[in-house]
Amino acid sequence: MQIDNIEIPFGTTGTVRSLAVYRFGDTSKRPQLYVQSALHADEIPGMLVSVHLCNSLQKLEQEGRVLGHIVVVPCANPIGLGQSIQGVPLGRFALSDGSNFNRSFADLTQAAAARILGKLTKDASRNAALVRAALQDELQMRPVTSELAALKRLLLSLALDSDYVLDLHCDGESVPHLYTATSLVKRCEPLAALFGARAFLTAEISGDNPFDEAVSRPWTELSHMFPEYPIAGTCFSTTVELRGEADVSDILAAQDARAIIDFAALNGMVDQALPVIPKAQCHATPLAGVLPIMATHAGVVVFNKAPGDTIHVGDEIARIVDPVTRQSTSLCSTISGLMYARIPSRYAVAGQRIAKIAGEQPIRSGKLLSP
């Protein structure tokens, strides 16, 4: 096990933050798996999963059973971890500019295409190395002038060299669910089953270039730009939502770490008996098919449905009760599907998303992710 502590530049005077990076196996070997936790720094479950994962990987490495190169970043957002107001952690948005920590990663496709033009061959391995180098070179050429931009560049740089990328998050209150590109669904299905996902949401472009898309989408786009050369399918990435914010326990973390190790074994990175993949609890549905349930006015939220419930058209999801007027408003679903997440608070303001339902048919367009 190798531990690197990489300093993040552009901190304020007198402060230095660093990113801890754990490496297992031979850094020169492939396949390479990259796992990061808590990019939204107030989403805690992934941190404990990383602890269990690193403990297991250390033992496997000592036994000579790590065949590829596995990288784990247990706390991907030291900036967000340092943000709190009167004891309340604020890890989703940067206090410096209000931006979401998991949005606006660099879009490298066009610049990388210019770098590889005329250099591709019929050799898939050579092309993969060429594309990785082009993406890295372009990323490093782009200037950064803030600690936040430096962190995003560092995280993306660590992931771009990988064949598989897992970004561990959680929702407010939720069942396990995953996000990935539509073109990566087949490769993601075993992972979704291993995690016991109840929703599996797909989009080629979800909007605002989140981390997982910034890693894998260039490969898909480049394969479309250069269809005569083998590029497609080289990099797989997904966002894994590990239930809700309060679902933190050693039992759950060990279970999730085992799912990651089993996925690594399936893809030739760990020497162990291949796992039996559980029966899938859901199938892929479009992210554009998700119905956000919105509060129509401020008030107390009284939920009638919970994450994991099957929803039918017309079902009452919640009531919003105005404590002053004593009037309440029913919020009902206009689609059938599965309610996979809701907010942990029981008070909402007008226009706030309080729950999400995964449906079968697209009903939205444009930016598809929550703010």
C-alpha positions in Angstrom: 0.0 0.0 0.0 1.3 3.4 -1.0 -0.2 6.6 0.5 0.4 9.9 -1.2 -0.6 13.2 0.3 -0.9 15.7 -2.5 -0.9 19.4 -1.6 -3.8 21.5 -3.1 -2.4 24.9 -4.1 -4.0 28.3 -3.7 -5.1 28.0 -0.1 -5.5 31.1 2.0 -2.6 32.5 3.8 -1.5 30.2 6.6 -3.5 27.2 5.4 -2.6 24.1 3.4 -5.0 21.3 2.4 -4.0 18.0 1.0 -5.6 15.1 -0.7 -4.8 11.6 0.6 -4.5 9.0 -2.2 -4.2 5.2 -1.4 -2.7 3.0 -4.0 -2.8 -0.8 -4.1 -1.1 -3.2 -6.5 1.4 -2.4 -9.3 1.0 1.2 -10.6 2.3 0.0 -14.0 -0.4 -2.6 -14.5 -3.9 -2.6 -15.8 -6.9 -2.7 -15.4 -6.9 0.3 -13.1 -9.8 1.1 -10.7 -10.3 4.5 -9.2 -12.7 5.0 -6.2 -13.4 8.3 -4.5 -15.7 9.2 -1.6 -17.4 12.4 -0.4 -17.0 14.7 -3.3 -20.0 16.2 -1.7 -18.3 16.5 1.7 -21.4 16.2 3.8 -22.2 12.8 2.3 -20.5 10.6 4.8 -21.3 6.9 4.1 -18.7 6.6 1.3 -15.9 7.6 3.7 -16.6 4.6 5.9 -16.9 2.4 2.9 -13.4 3.6 1.9 -12.0 2.6 5.3 -13.4 -1.0 4.9 -12.3 -1.1 1.3 -8.7 0.0 2.1 -8.5 -2.5 4.9 -9.6 -5.3 2.6 -7.3 -4.2 -0.2 -4.3 -4.0 2.1 -4.9 -7.7 3.1 -5.4 -8.8 -0.5 -2.2 -6.9 -1.5 -0.2 -8.6 1.2 -1.4 -11.9 -0.2 -0.4 -11.0 -3.7 -4.0 -10.9 -4.9 -4.3 -7.4 -6.3 -3.7 -8.0 -10.0 -4.2 -4.5 -11.3 -3.8 -1.0 -9.8 -6.5 0.2 -7.4 -6.6 3.9 -6.3 -8.8 5.0 -3.4 -9.4 8.6 -2.3 -11.3 8.4 1.0 -12.0 12.1 1.3 -12.2 13.7 -2.1 -13.1 17.2 -0.9 -11.0 18.6 1.9 -12.4 22.1 1.1 -15.9 21.0 1.7 -14.9 19.1 4.8 -13.8 22.4 6.3 -17.0 24.2 5.6 -19.6 24.6 8.4 -21.7 27.3 9.8 -22.5 27.1 13.5 -21.9 23.4 13.5 -23.9 22.6 10.4 -21.7 21.0 7.7 -22.1 22.5 4.2 -20.3 20.1 1.8 -22.4 20.2 -1.4 -21.7 23.8 -2.5 -18.5 25.8 -2.3 -18.8 28.8 0.0 -16.3 30.6 -2.2 -18.6 31.0 -5.2 -21.8 28.9 -4.4 -21.0 26.3 -7.0 -21.7 22.6 -6.7 -18.6 20.6 -6.0 -19.8 17.9 -8.5 -20.4 20.2 -11.4 -18.3 22.0 -14.1 -15.4 19.6 -14.4 -13.3 20.2 -17.5 -14.8 19.2 -20.9 -11.7 17.9 -22.7 -13.1 16.2 -25.8 -12.5 18.7 -28.5 -9.0 19.6 -27.4 -8.1 15.9 -27.1 -9.4 15.2 -30.5 -7.1 17.8 -32.0 -4.2 16.3 -30.2 -4.8 12.7 -31.5 -5.8 13.7 -35.0 -3.7 11.7 -37.5 -2.1 9.5 -34.8 -4.7 6.8 -34.2 -4.2 3.2 -35.4 -6.0 -0.1 -35.4 -4.2 -1.0 -32.2 -6.7 -0.5 -29.4 -4.1 -0.5 -26.6 -2.0 2.1 -28.3 -5.0 4.3 -29.0 -6.0 4.1 -25.3 -2.6 5.3 -24.2 -2.7 8.0 -26.8 -6.1 9.3 -25.7 -5.2 9.2 -22.0 -2.1 11.2 -22.7 -4.0 13.7 -24.8 -6.7 14.1 -22.0 -4.0 14.6 -19.3 -1.9 17.0 -21.4 -5.0 19.1 -22.2 -6.1 19.1 -18.5 -2.7 20.2 -17.3 -2.5 23.0 -19.9 -5.6 24.6 -18.5 -4.7 27.3 -15.9 -6.2 27.2 -12.5 -6.2 30.2 -10.1 -8.2 29.0 -7.1 -8.1 26.2 -4.6 -11.4 24.8 -5.8 -10.3 24.7 -9.4 -7.0 23.1 -8.4 -8.9 20.3 -6.5 -11.2 19.6 -9.4 -8.2 19.3 -11.7 -6.4 17.0 -9.3 -9.3 14.7 -8.9 -10.0 14.5 -12.7 -6.3 13.9 -13.3 -6.2 11.0 -10.9 -9.3 9.4 -12.5 -8.4 9.9 -16.2 -5.8 7.2 -16.1 -8.3 4.6 -15.0 -10.3 2.0 -16.8 -13.0 2.0 -14.1 -14.2 4.9 -12.0 -16.6 4.8 -9.0 -17.7 8.1 -7.5 -19.4 7.3 -4.1 -22.2 9.6 -3.0 -25.5 9.4 -1.0 -28.8 11.2 -1.1 -30.9 12.7 1.8 -33.0 9.6 2.5 -32.8 7.0 -0.2 -32.4 3.4 -1.4 -29.2 2.5 -3.3 -29.2 3.9 -6.8 -26.7 4.5 -9.6 -26.1 7.0 -12.4 -24.2 6.2 -15.6 -24.1 7.0 -19.3 -26.6 5.3 -21.5 -23.8 3.8 -23.6 -22.4 2.1 -20.4 -25.5 0.4 -19.1 -24.4 -3.2 -19.9 -21.1 -2.7 -18.2 -22.8 -1.2 -15.2 -25.5 -3.8 -14.7 -23.3 -6.2 -12.6 -22.3 -3.4 -10.3 -25.9 -2.2 -9.9 -26.8 -5.8 -8.9 -23.9 -6.1 -6.5 -24.9 -2.9 -4.7 -28.6 -3.9 -4.6 -29.6 -0.8 -6.5 -33.3 -0.1 -6.6 -32.9 2.6 -9.3 -30.5 2.8 -12.2 -30.6 6.1 -14.0 -29.0 6.8 -17.3 -28.2 9.8 -19.6 -25.5 10.4 -22.1 -25.4 14.1 -21.0 -27.1 15.0 -17.8 -25.9 18.7 -17.7 -23.2 20.7 -16.1 -20.5 18.1 -16.6 -20.4 16.2 -13.3 -17.3 14.2 -12.4 -18.3 10.8 -13.7 -19.3 12.2 -17.1 -16.1 14.3 -17.4 -14.1 11.1 -17.0 -15.9 8.8 -19.4 -17.8 10.9 -21.9 -14.7 12.0 -23.9 -14.1 8.4 -24.8 -17.6 8.0 -26.2 -17.5 11.3 -28.1 -14.1 10.5 -29.5 -15.2 7.1 -30.7 -18.0 8.9 -32.6 -15.5 11.4 -34.0 -13.1 8.6 -35.1 -15.4 5.7 -35.8 -12.8 3.8 -37.9 -10.5 3.4 -34.9 -11.0 1.2 -31.7 -11.6 3.7 -28.9 -15.1 2.9 -27.6 -15.6 1.3 -24.2 -12.2 2.0 -22.9 -13.3 3.9 -19.8 -16.3 3.1 -17.5 -17.5 5.5 -14.8 -20.6 5.7 -12.6 -21.9 7.6 -9.6 -23.0 5.3 -6.8 -25.5 6.7 -4.3 -25.1 4.7 -1.1 -28.6 5.1 0.5 -29.2 8.1 2.7 -27.1 10.5 4.7 -27.7 8.7 8.1 -27.1 5.2 6.7 -23.7 4.9 8.2 -22.7 1.6 9.9 -19.9 -0.9 9.7 -22.4 -3.5 8.5 -23.5 -1.4 5.5 -19.9 -0.2 4.8 -18.5 -3.7 4.8 -21.3 -4.8 2.5 -20.6 -2.0 0.0 -16.8 -2.5 0.2 -17.4 -6.1 -0.7 -19.5 -5.1 -3.7 -16.6 -3.0 -5.0 -14.1 -5.8 -4.5 -16.4 -8.3 -6.2 -16.7 -5.8 -9.1 -12.9 -5.6 -9.2 -12.7 -9.4 -9.3 -15.2 -9.5 -12.2 -12.9 -7.2 -14.1 -9.6 -8.8 -13.5 -8.2 -6.6 -10.8 -8.5 -8.9 -7.8 -7.6 -12.6 -7.6 -10.5 -14.3 -5.9 -13.3 -16.7 -6.8 -15.7 -14.8 -9.1 -18.8 -13.7 -7.1 -22.3 -14.8 -7.8 -24.1 -11.8 -9.1 -27.3 -11.2 -7.3 -30.6 -10.9 -9.1 -31.0 -7.3 -10.3 -33.6 -5.4 -8.3 -34.2 -2.9 -11.1 -33.4 -2.2 -14.7 -32.0 0.9 -16.3 -34.4 3.9 -16.8 -33.8 7.3 -18.3 -32.7 10.1 -16.0 -35.0 12.2 -18.1 -37.8 10.0 -16.8 -37.3 11.1 -13.2 -40.2 13.2 -11.7 -39.1 15.7 -9.0 -41.8 16.3 -6.5 -41.8 20.0 -5.8 -43.1 21.9 -2.7 -45.8 24.3 -3.9 -45.4 26.5 -0.9 -43.5 26.6 2.4 -44.5 24.4 5.3 -44.2 21.2 7.2 -43.6 18.1 5.0 -45.7 15.1 5.9 -44.6 12.1 3.8 -47.0 9.4 2.8 -44.4 7.5 0.7 -40.9 6.3 1.5 -37.8 5.5 -0.6 -38.3 2.1 -2.1 -42.1 2.4 -2.5 -43.7 1.6 -5.8 -45.7 4.7 -7.0 -48.8 4.8 -9.2 -50.2 7.8 -11.1 -52.2 9.9 -8.6 -50.6 8.6 -5.4 -50.1 11.2 -2.7 -46.4 11.5 -2.0 -46.6 14.1 0.7 -48.6 16.9 2.2 -47.3 20.4 2.7 -48.9 21.9 5.9 -48.8 25.6 6.5 -48.5 25.8 10.3 -50.0 29.3 10.4 -53.1 28.9 8.2 -53.4 25.2 9.0 -54.1 24.5 5.4 -52.4 21.6 3.6 -51.6 20.8 0.0 -51.4 17.3 -1.4 -48.4 16.6 -3.7 -49.3 13.7 -6.0 -47.3 11.8 -8.6 -48.2 12.3 -12.3 -46.2 9.1 -13.2 -45.8 5.5 -12.1 -42.4 4.4 -11.0 -40.2 3.9 -7.9 -39.7 6.6 -5.3 -36.0 6.4 -4.7 -35.1 9.5 -2.6 -36.6 12.2 -0.4 -35.2 15.0 1.7 -34.3 14.4 5.3 -35.8 17.7 6.5 -39.5 17.9 7.3 -39.8 21.6 6.4 -39.6 22.8 2.8 -39.8 26.2 1.0 -41.7 26.9 -2.2 -40.1 25.3 -5.3 -37.9 22.9 -3.3 -37.5 19.3 -4.5 -38.7 17.0 -1.7 -38.7 13.6 -3.5 -37.7 11.9 -6.7 -39.5 9.2 -8.6 -37.9 7.1 -11.3 -40.2 6.5 -14.3 -39.9 4.5 -17.4 -40.4 7.2 -20.0 -38.6 10.5 -20.6 -40.6 13.5 -19.3 -37.8 16.2 -19.0 -35.0 17.7 -21.0 -32.1 20.0 -20.4 -30.2 19.9 -17.1 -31.4 16.7 -15.5 -29.5 16.6 -12.2 -30.5 18.3 -8.9 -28.8 21.7 -8.4 
